[in-house]
């Protein structure tokens, strides 16, 4: 269990002093062509409506009020409880 998770008790964590940013960046740069091929089919998609609110209520209606937050967890448990 990562130190950040042991302190919080949550199954995910948004901040982590021990997150291997440098190693991940180096691996992504090394495997750049492979990563690019993974996202080739979505690179040119128009995401305007997926991240902006509809201008008119008839465009999209929610049954219940809700609050949405877009987060980028650095660590999380999988369905088996492994980090």
C-alpha positions in Angstrom: 0.0 0.0 0.0 1.5 3.4 -1.0 2.2 5.8 1.9 -0.3 8.3 0.6 -3.1 5.7 0.7 -2.2 4.4 4.1 -2.7 7.9 5.5 -6.1 8.6 3.8 -7.9 5.2 3.8 -9.3 6.1 0.4 -9.2 3.7 -2.6 -7.7 6.5 -4.7 -5.3 9.4 -4.2 -4.9 12.7 -6.0 -1.5 13.8 -4.6 1.5 11.6 -4.0 5.0 12.8 -3.1 6.4 9.4 -4.2 4.6 9.4 -7.6 7.2 8.3 -10.3 6.6 11.2 -12.7 10.1 11.2 -14.1 10.1 7.5 -14.8 6.7 7.6 -16.4 7.7 10.6 -18.6 10.9 8.8 -19.6 9.0 5.6 -20.5 6.5 7.6 -22.5 9.2 9.4 -24.5 11.0 6.1 -25.1 7.8 4.4 -26.4 6.4 7.5 -28.1 5.5 5.8 -31.4 3.6 3.0 -29.6 1.7 5.5 -27.4 0.8 7.6 -30.5 -0.6 4.6 -32.2 -2.9 3.9 -29.2 -4.5 7.3 -29.5 -4.5 7.7 -33.3 -8.2 7.1 -33.6 -9.2 9.8 -31.0 -6.6 12.4 -31.8 -8.9 14.4 -34.0 -12.1 14.1 -32.2 -14.2 17.2 -31.4 -14.6 17.2 -27.6 -16.4 20.6 -27.4 -19.8 19.1 -26.3 -18.2 16.5 -24.0 -16.5 19.1 -21.7 -18.8 22.1 -22.1 -22.3 22.5 -20.7 -25.2 22.4 -23.2 -26.5 25.9 -24.0 -30.2 24.9 -24.0 -32.0 22.6 -21.6 -33.5 20.7 -24.5 -30.0 19.6 -25.5 -29.5 17.5 -22.5 -31.8 16.8 -19.5 -30.8 15.2 -16.2 -33.3 13.3 -14.1 -31.6 14.1 -10.8 -29.4 17.0 -9.8 -25.8 16.0 -9.7 -22.3 17.4 -9.2 -19.5 16.4 -11.6 -15.8 16.7 -11.0 -13.1 15.7 -13.3 -10.1 14.4 -11.4 -6.8 12.8 -12.3 -5.9 10.3 -9.6 -2.3 9.4 -9.3 -2.9 6.1 -7.6 -6.0 3.9 -7.2 -7.0 0.4 -6.2 -8.2 -2.0 -8.9 -11.2 -4.3 -8.4 -9.0 -6.8 -6.7 -7.9 -4.2 -4.1 -4.3 -4.0 -5.5 -2.6 -0.7 -5.9 
